Amino acid sequence: MTSVSYEVRDNIAEILLDSPPVNALNEAMIDALLQGLRRAAEDDSVRAVILASAVPRRFCAGLQLDSLRDAPPSRGYALVEKLYSGLCEAQFHLGKPSIAAVGGTARGGGMTLAIHCDMIVAADTATFGYPEIDVGLVPAIHYTHLPRIIGRHRAFDLLFTGRSFDAAEAMSLGLVNRVVPEQRVMEEARALARSLCQKSPEIMRMGRQAFMRANDIDYRRGVAGAVETFGNIFATEDAQEGIAAFVERRKPRWQA
């Protein structure tokens, strides 16, 4: 069974993460997701894209850390380069609006998937967070854009405490567009996508590209630095200890 499904209905491409129990990201899953985005970009009949989850109450838990345990630094670097750079470029060149429908838990790399979309519809039961710091890693790509969205001090809080927060707080911070009851997440995302599909596809493409250039140029320049930062940290003993502790379900023993 594929970890990512792709279906077009009513000019809307629905890309669903489907890797139970928590949609943890590995290389194959990231490749499948990027392939889906590129497929939507090349299909002129597609006028909007929804990224969601087929796993109940789970959007995406982030990277599959057990696959990175004892991995060489080059593997961690390559995986994050694909997630950060690949996803950034795929969304930048998508040519049509994208909506993340977050019906459950979004953590770490799951935040990266959602934030790269143009809009986010969240369930009122959804929760969010950047827990990388707790396993000796960092969500480096979010250092560039998150302070601009919610402010420097609130961004530092979320990125360096690693705490989780609910949909109401995400809405108040400006991280999500709409919060709806859990059972209505896909319905709301589809309604929003349909409204966007009614616009001129050519004007939408040109307007979105201009919007991307105006807002994401500095962000795209920062992606390479974010990949390097993650790669350098992944190579440290504390990062390897944090991953091992997570897999073994114990507290990490950091270097003094």
N, C-alpha and C positions, 0 to 999 in steps of 0.2 A: 504494500500500500504506500502510495506517495505521501510525503510529509506536507505537501502543499498542493491544494487543488485550484483549478482555474476554470471559471465558467463565465460566459457572457450572456446576459439577459437584458433585454430592453436597452441596448447600447451601454450597459454598465458591466465592466469586468469585475467579478468578485474573486479575489484571491484569498483563500482560507488556509490558515496554518492548521495542520492536522497531525500533530505528533504528540499523542498523550504520553504522560499525564499532564505535562505543563508547557508543551511547545518549547522545550529548551533548544537553542540554536546550535547546530553543528554545520560543518562545511556544506554537506549535501542539501540541508534545508535552506541555507542562505543562497546557494546556487539556484535552487528551485524558485525561491522568492524573486531573485533578480531576473530569472528567465521569464517569470510571469509579468513583471513590470515591463520588460522589454517587448514582450509579446503584445501587451496592451498598447504600448507606444506605437508599434508598427501597424496596428489594426485600425484603419480609418473608421470602422463602424463603432468603435469604442469611444465614448465621449466622457466617461468618468470611471474612476477606479475605486473600489472599496477593498480595504485590507482588514480582515477580521479573523476570527478563530472558530474552528469547528469543535473545539474542546470546551465543554461547558465551564463557565466561570474562570477560565484561564485565557488570557490573551497571549502572553509570552513571558517566560521566566528569565530570559536572557541566555547567555552562553551556556552550553553544556559543559560544566566545569570538570566533570569526571573524565571527559575525553582529553582535557588539557593537563591532567595530573602527570607530572614527570615528563611533560612534552618539552622538546627543545625550544628555545626562544624563537627560532625561526617559524615554528608552527603557530605560536600565539600571534606573532606579528602578521603572518599571512592571513590568518583567520579574521583578525580585526581589520586589516586592510580591506578585505573583501566586504566586511560588514559596513565599515565606515565609508571608504572611498567608493565602493561599488554601489552601495545604496544611495549615497549622495548624488552620484552621477546619473543613476537610473531615474531618480525622482526629478532631478534638474531637467533632464531631457524627455520627461514623460509626455509633455505636450497636452495634457488634459488634467483636470483636477483630481486629487486623490483624497480619500476620506478614510481615516482609521476608525473602525467600530470596536471600541474596547469594552467588552462585556464581562471582564473579570480582571484578574491580576496582571499587572504590567510591571516588570522589574528589569533593571539593567538594560540589556540589549533590546528588550521589549519596549522600553522607553524610546530607544533609538529608532525602532521601526515606526512607532506611533508619531513621534515628533517630526519625522521626515515627511509625513503626509501633510497636505495643505490644511486639513481640518480634522478635528477629533470629536466623535460622538461617544460619550461614555455612559455606562450603566451607573445608576445611583449606588450600586453595590461595588463598583470597581475600585481598586486600590492601585496606587502607583508608588514608585520608589527607585532610588539609585543606591543599592546596597553593596556596590563593588568595594567600597572602602573597608567593609567588614571582612572581606576575604583577601585583603592585601592587593587589590586592584583599584583602578580609577576609571570613571566614566569620562575619559578625556575629551571626547567629542562634544560633550555637553558644556564644557567650560567656555566654548565660543558663543553659543547662542542663548543658553539659559539666562545668563545675567541680563541680556538685552530684553528678554521676554518678561521676567519677573523682578529684575533688580539684582544688584550685586550681592547684597547681604542675604536676601531670601534664597538666592541661588546657592550661596555658600552653605547655608543651613541644610538644604536638601542634599547637596552633593557630598558634604563632609560629615554629616551625622549618619547618613544612610537610612534615615527613618522612612517609614511608609506613611502615605497620606491618602485621604479618601477623595472621592469625586467632587465633593462640595468644596474642599480646599483647592483642588486642581482648577475648578471653575473660577474660584475667587482670585487665583493667581494668574488667570488668563492662559492656562495650558490646554484647556478643552473648550470647545465651542458650545456644546449642548450636553446636558445631563438628563437622562430619561430613565424610566423604570427598566429593570434588567430585561424583561421580556420584549421591550420595544426598541432595543438598540439597533438591530438590523433594519427594522421597519423605518426608523428615523433616518438611518444612514442612506437607505434606498430612496426615501422621499427627498432628502437633500440632494442626492446624486441625480435624481430625475429632474429636479429644478435646474440644475446646472446643465443637464443634457439639452434643455430647451434653448440654450443660448447658441449663438453662431459658433460652430466648432473652430472656424478659422480665427475669429476674433478672440475666442477663449485661448486658443493656442498662442497667438501673438501677445495677448494681454498677460497670460501667465508667464511667458518667457520674459517679458519686460519686468514683471513683478519679481521673478527669480533673480534677474540681473541686479535689480535695485536693492534687494534684500539679502541675497545669499552669496554675493561675490566674496566678501571677506570671510564668510563661513567656509566656503569651498577652499579658500587659501589656507584656512586653519586645519583642514582635514588631515593633510600630510603630517603636520606637527602633532596632531592628536594620535595618529597611528604610531609615530615615533615614541611619544610619551608612553603609550600603553606598552609598546614593545620593550622599552627600557625597564619599565616597572615589572613586566612579566618575567624578565630575566633575573629579578632579585630573589634572594632566599626567602624573604618575607612573603612574596607573592606565591611561591611554591608551597610554603607552609600554610598560607591561608586557604589555598585550593585543597590541600591535603586535609586540613581540619574540616572544611566544608563537606568533603566526601565522607570523612570518618565521623561526622556529626559530633565534633568536639570543639572546645575553644582553641583558637590558635595560640601558639607560643611564639610571640614576636621576638626578634633580635633585640637585645638590650641597647 
